[in-house]
Amino acid sequence: MKSLILFAAKLIFIWLVLFALFRAWFIIYNYNNYGQSIQNNELAQSFVKALPMDVSAACYITSIAVLLGLAGLFVQKKWWWRLVKGYYFVILLICTFLNIGESDLYHSTGVKLNYQNMEYLLYPRESMAYAAGAPFLLLIAVIFICLLIGWFLFKYLLEPFTANMGNVKYIFSHRKGWAWKSTGVFFTFLSGCLLLGILFIGIRGGTGTAPMNAGFVYFSNTPFINHATLNSTWNFVQHVANPAARITKNQFATLETEKAQAIVDSLFNRTSNSFAILSGNNPDDKANQQDSIGQPSANTSLVLTTSKPNIVLLILESWTSDVIEALGGEKGITPNFNNLLPQGLLFDNIYASGDRTDKGLVAVLAGYPAQPTTAITTIPSKIENLPVWAAQLKKNGYENTFFYGGDIAYANYKSVVLQGQYQKIIDRAAFNESQCNAKWGAHDGALLDKVQQTLPNLQQPFLATVMTLSSHEPFIVPMPDQFDQSTEQGRFNNAMFYADKVLGEFLTKEQQQPWFNNTLYLLIADHGHRLPKHNPAHVHAKYRIPMLWWGGALQAKYKGQRITNIASQTDLAATILAQLHLEANQFVWSKNILSNNNQTKPFAFFCYNNGVGFVAPNVGFTFDNVLKKIIYLAPGTTEQAANQNLEKAQALQQILIDDYLKR
């Protein structure tokens, strides 16, 4: 029994050392991007606060080793110890690759490995493209060092302890030969079962009512520190065993349902039954939902020259407001976009709903917000219950075509597009190999050329939706370098410069086309980006994006104007449908930005990994669902103002998940 306990204790100690090593690397590798707001002593505290979860993960790994050892008592074979040893090195290899690889994923996204990220691994080509900018030699070197340390710890802590053992039974019984009938071996087996019970308590995090979860170790207002504290191995197992896509109840229900519903209805100026349409609980109410949203009434400022224009919707990859000079961003990165402003209508307070393209695509086309722990695109049956405003246009005589230079099947984009009843989808398969010279497929230049070749063949009115990709990681573009390529920020700026350049060339050519005077070019980003200003995932600036309406179909008096109201990416659906005199009642998460009777309240909310942000006039904050508190105040926001608006953010999140579960 003593040997059994010593074996388990030493193995747990080895894993605690390795977890601390992985954590140190995670912090070092990501500090420049996310560590600026760390408070005093928080780095050291992260190692201490992480111990309960580290112990939980170590007990989990050790319990399987003990099980293997106990199984050896039944079999007269000498290779049981070799099996335990092999198990250790397999787990060491997996955990090392997991932790070091995740550090680079976090470097790009600010998100730990979770179920959503694992879904993307189903697309190996795109996953490799995402990782193309990683410093592979450095990461391989670190992996090698970690494996070497793991081997060293095993060799000098466990191998001397088990030297000259004929089989695993020797560890546990201190008896030579096989004597299953002896009292010592039987006692050892029962003791081993007791030890497994103790390890289970360690896995669970103690004997309290709540099992181990992220709340055990989160302690800081800085998400980066909390993410460093979170054990990556434990987190991975948690997401594999309990993926967010399987949620069957609302874990964000903090308010009484009636109260939460009333708050959301007030924000959207809807009746109390508006959300019942979605779940099918109250279909007869649809006729009563004829409010001003999306209706061709005097309540909407009509900015177009026609109610049936051609529409070219350009969904721009990672176009954050931080690269738009007119929005307070850095100068010289997107000069062509700035040149469009005198002839366009700029919406300068738009916020993305999420931080990935699949979430942005749903927000733009379906007016549906991102969720904090899942992506609706992972569940096709839910996508089938989403309205997509492109389908509304098709019913009204539009010919719909979708253009994308990458693989439309990636992250289930295709299900969203098909829900929009696009008659034709042009993706990577439509380009020859020489054109697919981007890591993700065809660069924006080739894509926009394909659009211009296709538009003359479309019956008017048409909706051409174009989703770009050149400004995605790894930021390698077919253009002479305009910015320093030795830094990630420089490569990002260079990719944005290229994307802006070919966009400007495309729109210049479009002005010469016969359909131009009857066409609205609608430019909006799929999401923002942490670069170039290194904004963490919880900071509002990361989600602020441009939206520009431009083209011959825009009335002259609105050209050069700005709409300053705070709004969301999801609001495009109701806003454009109102301009086309089409109903938007199904888009209950979308509001008409161009309503001119103050019925539309200016606000936006966004979700990131287990958190929600809220923006309204004179207030902006981020709420962490694990810490259950506000962790960020936007510039100019007082703590009092944030607390006064907190229930709005919580209600939006709660009713959103209720809606998600019903679809």
C-alpha positions in Angstrom: 0.0 0.0 0.0 2.8 2.4 0.8 4.4 1.7 -2.5 1.1 2.3 -4.3 0.6 5.7 -2.6 4.2 6.7 -3.3 3.9 5.7 -6.9 0.7 7.8 -7.3 2.2 10.8 -5.4 5.3 10.9 -7.5 3.3 10.7 -10.8 1.0 13.5 -9.6 4.1 15.6 -8.7 5.6 15.0 -12.2 2.4 16.3 -13.8 2.2 19.3 -11.6 5.7 20.3 -12.7 4.8 19.8 -16.3 1.6 21.8 -16.0 3.6 24.7 -14.5 6.1 24.4 -17.3 3.3 24.6 -19.9 1.7 27.6 -18.1 5.0 29.4 -18.1 5.4 28.9 -21.8 1.8 30.1 -22.5 2.5 33.3 -20.6 5.8 34.0 -22.2 4.6 33.3 -25.7 1.5 35.5 -25.4 2.6 38.2 -23.0 3.3 40.9 -25.6 -0.1 40.5 -27.1 -2.3 40.2 -24.0 -0.2 41.0 -20.9 -0.2 44.8 -20.9 -3.0 45.1 -18.3 -1.8 42.5 -15.8 -1.8 43.7 -12.2 1.0 43.3 -9.7 1.7 39.7 -8.6 -1.0 38.2 -10.9 1.5 36.2 -12.9 2.8 34.5 -9.7 -0.7 34.1 -8.4 -1.8 32.3 -11.6 0.5 29.4 -10.7 -0.9 29.2 -7.1 -4.5 29.6 -8.1 -4.1 27.0 -10.8 -3.2 24.2 -8.3 -6.7 22.8 -7.7 -7.3 22.3 -11.4 -3.7 21.1 -12.0 -4.2 18.5 -9.2 -7.6 17.5 -10.8 -5.9 16.9 -14.2 -3.0 15.1 -12.6 -5.3 12.9 -10.6 -7.2 12.0 -13.7 -4.0 11.0 -15.5 -2.7 9.1 -12.5 -6.0 7.2 -11.9 -5.7 5.5 -15.3 -2.1 4.5 -14.5 -3.2 3.0 -11.2 -6.0 1.2 -13.0 -3.5 -0.3 -15.4 -1.3 -1.3 -12.5 -4.1 -3.0 -10.6 -5.2 -4.8 -13.7 -1.6 -6.3 -13.8 -2.4 -8.2 -10.6 -4.7 -10.5 -12.5 -2.3 -11.3 -15.3 1.0 -13.2 -15.0 2.8 -11.1 -17.5 5.9 -8.9 -17.1 4.8 -6.3 -19.7 2.2 -4.6 -17.5 4.8 -2.2 -16.2 5.9 -1.5 -19.7 2.2 -0.7 -20.5 2.1 1.8 -17.7 5.3 3.4 -18.9 4.0 3.5 -22.4 0.8 5.1 -21.2 2.8 7.9 -19.5 4.8 8.7 -22.6 1.7 8.7 -24.9 -0.1 11.1 -22.5 3.1 13.2 -22.2 3.2 13.5 -26.0 -0.5 14.4 -26.3 -0.4 17.0 -23.5 2.8 18.6 -24.8 1.5 19.0 -28.3 -1.9 20.2 -27.0 -0.4 22.8 -24.7 2.3 24.2 -27.0 0.0 24.1 -30.0 -2.8 25.9 -28.0 -0.4 28.7 -27.1 -0.1 29.6 -30.8 -3.9 29.3 -31.3 -4.4 31.7 -28.4 -1.8 34.0 -29.9 -4.0 34.5 -32.9 -7.5 34.3 -31.4 -7.3 35.1 -27.7 -9.3 31.9 -27.1 -8.3 28.7 -25.4 -9.0 25.4 -27.3 -12.7 24.7 -27.0 -15.4 22.7 -28.8 -15.8 25.4 -31.5 -12.1 25.4 -32.3 -12.2 21.6 -32.4 -15.0 21.7 -35.0 -12.6 23.7 -37.3 -10.1 20.8 -37.2 -12.6 18.8 -39.4 -11.2 21.0 -42.2 -7.4 20.2 -42.2 -6.5 22.3 -45.2 -8.0 25.5 -43.7 -6.6 24.6 -40.3 -3.1 24.4 -41.8 -3.7 27.7 -43.5 -4.6 29.2 -40.2 -1.4 27.9 -38.6 0.8 28.8 -41.6 2.2 31.9 -39.8 3.3 30.1 -36.7 7.0 29.9 -35.8 7.2 26.2 -36.3 10.9 25.8 -35.5 10.5 27.5 -32.2 7.4 25.5 -31.3 9.1 22.2 -32.3 12.1 23.2 -30.1 9.8 23.9 -27.2 8.0 20.7 -27.6 11.3 18.8 -27.7 12.4 20.5 -24.5 9.2 19.7 -22.7 9.3 16.1 -23.8 12.9 15.9 -22.6 12.0 17.3 -19.2 9.1 14.8 -19.0 11.4 11.9 -19.8 14.0 13.2 -17.2 11.4 13.4 -14.4 10.1 10.0 -15.2 13.5 8.4 -15.4 14.9 9.9 -12.1 11.7 9.9 -10.0 9.8 6.7 -11.0 12.3 4.4 -12.7 14.6 4.0 -9.6 11.5 3.4 -7.6 10.5 0.5 -9.9 13.9 -0.8 -10.8 14.3 -4.5 -11.3 10.6 -5.1 -11.0 9.5 -8.3 -12.7 6.0 -7.1 -13.1 3.5 -4.4 -11.9 2.3 -6.6 -9.0 5.7 -6.0 -7.4 5.0 -2.3 -7.0 1.8 -2.9 -5.2 2.5 -6.0 -3.1 6.2 -6.1 -2.5 6.0 -9.9 -3.2 8.0 -11.8 -5.7 6.2 -14.2 -8.0 2.4 -14.4 -8.4 0.3 -15.1 -5.3 -3.2 -13.8 -6.1 -4.6 -15.9 -3.3 -2.3 -14.4 -0.7 -3.7 -11.8 1.7 -1.1 -9.2 0.7 -2.1 -9.1 -2.9 -5.8 -9.0 -2.1 -5.2 -6.2 0.5 -3.2 -4.4 -2.2 -6.1 -4.6 -4.6 -8.6 -3.2 -2.1 -6.2 -0.5 -1.1 -5.8 0.4 -4.8 -9.6 0.7 -5.1 -9.5 3.0 -2.1 -6.8 5.1 -3.7 -8.9 5.4 -6.8 -11.6 6.9 -4.7 -9.2 9.4 -3.3 -8.0 10.3 -6.8 -11.7 10.7 -7.8 -12.1 13.3 -5.1 -9.0 15.1 -6.5 -10.5 15.0 -10.0 -13.7 16.4 -8.7 -12.0 19.2 -6.9 -13.0 18.1 -3.4 -16.2 17.0 -1.7 -18.2 20.2 -2.1 -21.4 20.5 -4.0 -19.8 21.9 -7.1 -17.4 19.8 -9.2 -14.2 21.2 -10.7 -14.9 24.0 -13.1 -13.2 27.2 -14.4 -14.6 29.2 -11.6 -12.3 27.3 -9.2 -9.3 29.0 -10.7 -10.4 32.3 -12.2 -9.5 35.2 -10.0 -8.4 38.2 -12.2 -10.2 40.9 -14.1 -7.7 40.2 -16.9 -8.9 37.3 -19.1 -5.4 36.5 -20.2 -4.4 35.7 -16.6 -7.5 33.6 -16.1 -6.8 31.7 -19.4 -3.2 31.1 -18.3 -4.5 29.7 -15.0 -7.0 27.4 -16.7 -5.3 24.0 -17.1 -5.3 23.3 -20.9 -5.4 19.5 -20.5 -8.4 19.7 -18.1 -10.1 22.2 -20.4 -9.6 20.0 -23.4 -11.1 16.9 -21.7 -14.0 19.1 -20.5 -14.9 20.2 -24.0 -14.5 16.7 -25.5 -16.7 15.2 -22.7 -19.2 18.0 -22.7 -19.1 20.0 -25.9 -21.1 23.2 -25.8 -23.1 22.2 -28.9 -24.8 19.6 -26.7 -26.2 22.1 -24.3 -29.8 21.4 -23.4 -30.5 24.0 -20.8 -29.7 27.7 -20.4 -26.7 28.1 -18.2 -27.0 31.9 -18.5 -30.4 32.2 -16.9 -29.7 34.7 -14.2 -33.0 36.6 -14.3 -36.6 35.6 -14.1 -37.7 34.7 -17.6 -40.5 37.2 -17.6 -38.2 40.0 -16.5 -35.5 39.1 -19.0 -38.0 38.9 -21.8 -39.5 42.3 -20.8 -36.0 43.9 -20.9 -35.2 42.5 -24.4 -38.7 43.5 -25.7 -38.0 47.0 -24.5 -34.6 47.2 -26.1 -36.1 46.1 -29.5 -39.4 48.0 -29.1 -41.3 44.7 -29.7 -44.4 43.2 -28.2 -44.1 40.6 -25.5 -44.9 37.8 -28.0 -42.4 38.6 -30.7 -40.0 35.8 -29.8 -42.8 33.3 -29.7 -42.8 33.2 -33.5 -39.3 31.6 -33.4 -40.2 28.6 -31.3 -43.5 28.0 -33.0 -45.3 28.6 -29.7 -47.6 31.3 -31.0 -47.8 31.3 -34.8 -51.0 33.3 -34.8 -49.2 36.3 -33.5 -47.2 36.8 -36.7 -50.0 39.0 -38.1 -49.8 41.2 -35.1 -46.1 41.9 -35.5 -46.5 44.7 -38.0 -44.3 47.3 -36.2 -42.1 49.9 -37.9 -39.1 47.5 -38.2 -38.6 46.7 -41.8 -41.9 48.3 -43.0 -42.1 50.8 -45.9 -43.5 53.6 -43.8 -42.7 57.2 -42.9 -40.8 55.9 -39.9 -37.8 54.9 -42.1 -35.4 57.3 -43.8 -35.3 56.0 -47.3 -31.7 56.5 -48.6 -31.9 54.7 -51.9 -33.1 55.9 -55.3 -35.1 52.7 -55.8 -36.8 50.1 -53.7 -35.4 47.3 -56.0 -31.7 48.0 -56.5 -29.0 45.5 -57.4 -27.0 44.7 -54.3 -23.4 43.7 -54.1 -22.8 42.7 -50.5 -19.1 42.6 -49.7 -18.3 40.8 -46.4 -14.7 41.9 -45.6 -12.4 39.5 -43.7 -11.2 41.0 -40.4 -11.8 44.6 -41.4 -11.5 46.2 -38.0 -12.2 49.9 -37.5 -8.6 50.2 -36.3 -7.4 50.2 -39.9 -9.9 52.8 -41.1 -8.5 56.3 -40.7 -12.0 57.8 -40.8 -13.0 55.7 -37.8 -10.0 56.8 -35.8 -7.8 53.9 -37.0 -4.3 54.0 -38.2 -3.4 56.0 -41.3 -2.3 54.7 -44.7 -3.6 51.1 -44.4 -6.9 51.4 -46.2 -6.6 54.6 -48.4 -9.1 53.3 -51.0 -11.8 52.8 -48.4 -11.3 56.3 -47.2 -11.6 57.6 -50.8 -15.0 56.0 -51.0 -16.5 58.0 -48.2 -17.4 61.3 -50.0 -19.7 59.2 -52.2 -20.9 56.8 -49.5 -23.0 56.6 -46.4 -20.8 55.6 -43.5 -22.2 53.9 -40.4 -19.4 54.6 -37.9 -20.6 52.9 -34.7 -21.2 49.3 -35.8 -20.1 46.4 -33.7 -19.5 42.8 -34.8 -21.6 40.2 -33.0 -18.7 37.7 -32.6 -15.1 37.0 -33.4 -15.1 34.4 -36.2 -16.3 34.4 -39.8 -19.0 31.7 -39.2 -20.5 33.9 -36.5 -20.2 37.0 -38.7 -21.8 35.3 -41.7 -24.8 34.4 -39.6 -25.0 37.9 -38.1 -24.9 39.6 -41.5 -27.1 37.3 -43.5 -29.5 36.1 -40.8 -29.4 39.0 -38.3 -28.7 36.4 -35.6 -26.2 37.1 -32.7 -23.2 35.1 -31.8 -23.4 32.9 -28.7 -20.8 32.9 -25.9 -20.0 29.1 -25.8 -21.2 27.7 -29.1 -21.7 28.5 -32.8 -25.1 27.9 -34.3 -23.4 26.8 -37.6 -22.3 23.6 -35.9 -25.9 22.3 -35.8 -27.5 22.2 -39.2 -31.0 21.7 -37.9 -30.8 25.1 -36.1 -29.5 26.8 -39.2 -32.6 25.5 -41.0 -34.8 27.5 -38.6 -33.0 30.8 -39.3 -34.4 33.4 -41.6 -31.9 34.7 -44.1 -32.7 38.0 -45.8 -31.3 36.8 -49.1 -34.3 34.4 -49.3 -36.7 37.4 -48.9 -35.0 39.0 -51.9 -35.3 35.8 -54.0 -39.0 35.7 -53.3 -39.2 39.2 -54.7 -37.5 38.5 -58.0 -33.8 38.7 -57.1 -31.2 36.4 -58.6 -28.8 35.5 -55.7 -25.2 34.4 -56.2 -22.6 33.8 -53.5 -18.8 34.2 -54.1 -16.0 33.0 -51.9 -12.4 32.2 -52.7 -12.2 29.4 -50.1 -14.0 26.2 -49.5 -17.7 27.0 -48.8 -18.0 23.8 -46.8 -15.6 25.1 -44.2 -17.2 25.6 -40.7 -20.6 24.8 -42.4 -20.8 28.2 -44.2 -22.6 26.4 -46.9 -25.7 25.6 -44.8 -26.1 29.4 -44.1 -25.8 30.2 -47.8 -28.2 27.5 -48.9 -30.7 28.8 -46.3 -30.5 32.1 -48.1 -31.7 30.4 -51.3 -28.7 31.5 -53.4 -29.2 30.0 -56.8 -25.5 29.8 -57.5 -22.4 29.3 -55.3 -19.0 30.1 -56.6 -16.2 29.0 -54.3 -12.6 27.6 -54.5 -13.7 24.9 -56.9 -14.4 27.5 -59.6 -10.8 28.7 -59.6 -7.8 27.0 -61.3 -4.9 26.0 -59.2 -2.7 28.9 -60.3 -5.4 31.3 -58.9 -5.6 29.4 -55.6 -2.3 30.8 -54.3 -3.6 31.9 -50.9 -3.4 29.5 -48.0 -7.2 29.6 -47.9 -7.8 29.5 -51.6 -8.1 32.3 -54.2 -6.9 35.8 -53.1 -9.3 38.8 -53.2 -7.9 40.0 -56.5 -8.8 36.8 -58.3 -12.1 36.6 -56.4 -13.2 40.1 -57.4 -12.2 39.5 -61.0 -14.5 36.5 -60.9 -17.3 38.6 -59.6 -16.9 41.1 -62.4 -16.9 38.4 -65.0 -20.1 36.9 -63.5 -22.2 40.0 -62.9 -23.0 40.7 -66.6 -24.6 37.3 -66.8 -27.0 37.8 -63.8 -30.6 38.8 -64.3 -31.4 42.1 -62.6 -32.2 42.8 -59.9 -29.4 40.7 -58.4 -27.9 40.1 -55.0 -24.2 39.2 -55.2 -22.7 38.3 -51.9 -18.9 38.3 -51.8 -16.9 37.1 -48.9 -13.2 38.0 -49.0 -10.2 36.1 -47.3 -6.8 37.7 -48.1 -6.7 39.6 -44.8 -6.9 36.4 -42.8 -4.0 34.8 -41.1 -1.2 34.1 -42.2 -1.4 37.5 -43.9 0.6 36.5 -47.0 -0.5 38.4 -50.1 0.6 38.6 -53.8 1.9 42.1 -53.6 5.3 43.9 -52.9 5.6 44.5 -49.2 4.3 47.9 -48.1 4.9 47.3 -44.3 7.5 45.7 -42.2 7.2 41.9 -42.6 9.3 41.1 -39.5 6.4 41.7 -37.2 2.9 40.2 -37.1 1.4 43.7 -37.0 3.3 44.6 -40.2 2.2 41.5 -42.0 -1.4 42.2 -41.0 -1.2 45.8 -42.2 0.3 44.6 -45.4 -2.6 42.1 -46.0 -5.1 44.8 -45.2 -3.4 47.2 -47.6 -3.6 44.6 -50.4 -7.3 43.8 -49.6 -8.1 47.5 -49.7 -6.1 48.0 -53.0 -8.0 45.3 -54.9 -11.3 46.4 -53.4 -10.6 49.9 -54.7 -9.7 48.6 -58.2 -12.9 46.5 -58.3 -15.2 49.4 -57.3 -13.5 51.7 -59.8 -14.2 49.3 -62.6 -17.8 48.8 -61.3 -18.5 52.5 -61.9 -18.1 51.9 -65.7 -20.7 49.1 -65.7 -24.2 49.7 -67.1 -25.8 48.4 -63.9 -23.9 50.8 -61.6 -26.5 53.5 -61.3 -29.0 51.0 -60.0 -26.7 49.2 -57.7 -26.0 49.4 -53.9 -22.5 48.3 -52.8 -22.8 47.3 -49.2 -19.4 46.9 -47.4 -19.3 45.4 -43.9 -16.7 43.3 -42.0 -17.3 39.8 -40.8 -15.6 40.6 -37.5 -12.9 42.8 -36.1 -9.4 41.8 -35.2 -7.0 42.1 -32.2 -4.4 43.7 -34.6 -3.1 46.2 -35.2 -3.6 47.5 -31.7 -3.4 44.1 -29.9 -6.9 44.4 -28.5 -7.8 41.4 -26.2 -11.0 39.5 -26.8 -13.0 41.3 -24.1 -12.2 44.9 -25.3 -14.9 46.6 -27.3 -12.5 48.1 -29.8 -11.8 44.7 -31.2 -15.5 44.4 -32.2 -16.0 47.9 -33.8 -16.2 47.5 -37.6 -17.0 49.6 -40.6 -20.2 49.5 -42.6 -20.4 51.6 -45.8 -23.3 52.0 -48.3 -22.0 53.2 -51.7 -22.9 53.2 -55.3 -25.3 54.7 -57.8 -28.4 53.5 -55.9 -27.6 55.8 -53.0 -29.4 59.1 -53.0 -27.1 62.1 -53.6 -28.1 63.9 -50.4 -26.8 61.0 -48.3 -23.4 60.8 -50.0 -20.7 61.9 -47.7 -22.9 61.5 -44.6 -22.4 59.5 -41.4 -24.8 57.6 -39.3 -23.5 57.8 -35.7 -26.0 55.6 -33.9 -24.6 52.7 -32.1 -25.8 49.5 -33.8 -24.9 45.9 -34.4 -23.8 43.9 -37.4 -27.1 42.0 -36.9 -29.1 45.2 -37.6 -28.2 45.0 -41.3 -31.1 42.6 -42.0 -33.9 44.8 -40.7 -32.3 48.0 -42.1 -31.8 46.8 -45.7 -35.2 45.1 -45.8 -36.9 48.4 -44.7 -35.2 50.1 -47.6 -36.6 47.5 -50.0 -40.1 47.8 -48.5 -39.9 44.2 -47.3 -41.0 42.7 -44.0 -38.4 41.9 -41.4 -40.7 40.5 -38.7 -38.8 37.2 -38.6 -35.5 39.0 -37.8 -36.3 39.6 -34.1 -32.7 40.2 -33.2 -32.3 42.9 -35.8 -33.4 46.6 -35.7 -33.8 49.3 -38.3 -30.8 51.7 -37.9 -32.4 54.2 -40.3 -35.7 54.5 -38.3 -36.3 58.2 -38.0 -38.8 58.3 -35.1 -36.6 57.3 -32.2 -38.2 53.9 -32.1 -34.8 52.2 -32.6 -32.7 52.3 -29.4 -29.0 52.7 -30.1 -27.2 49.7 -28.6 -25.1 46.7 -29.5 -24.0 43.6 -27.7 -21.4 41.0 -28.6 -20.4 37.6 -27.3 -16.9 36.2 -27.0 -15.7 33.0 -25.3 -17.9 32.8 -22.2 -18.5 36.5 -22.0 -20.8 39.3 -23.2 -20.2 42.9 -24.1 -22.7 45.7 -24.1 -22.4 49.1 -25.8 -24.9 52.1 -25.6 -24.5 55.9 -25.5 -22.1 56.8 -22.6 -21.7 53.2 -21.5 -19.7 50.1 -22.5 -18.6 47.1 -20.5 -17.8 43.4 -20.6 -19.2 40.8 -18.3 -17.4 37.5 -17.7 -19.7 34.6 -17.3 -17.2 32.5 -15.3 -16.2 35.2 -12.8 -19.8 36.5 -12.9 -18.7 40.1 -12.8 -17.9 43.1 -15.0 -14.2 42.9 -16.0 -13.9 45.8 -18.4 -15.2 49.4 -18.6 -14.9 51.2 -22.0 -13.3 54.6 -21.9 -15.7 57.1 -20.4 -17.9 54.5 -18.7 -18.4 54.8 -14.9 -18.9 51.7 -12.7 -22.3 53.0 -11.8 -23.4 53.3 -15.4 -22.2 49.8 -16.1 -24.0 48.3 -13.2 -27.2 50.1 -14.2 -27.0 48.4 -17.6 -25.8 45.0 -16.5 -29.2 43.4 -16.5 -29.7 44.4 -20.1 -26.6 42.5 -21.2 -27.6 39.5 -19.0 -31.2 39.6 -20.4 -30.0 39.7 -24.0 -27.7 36.7 -23.4 -30.3 34.7 -21.5 -33.1 35.2 -24.1 -30.6 34.6 -26.9 -29.8 31.2 -25.5 -33.4 30.4 -24.8 -34.1 31.2 -28.5 -31.0 29.1 -29.6 -32.3 26.1 -27.6 -35.7 26.3 -29.2 -34.5 26.4 -32.8 
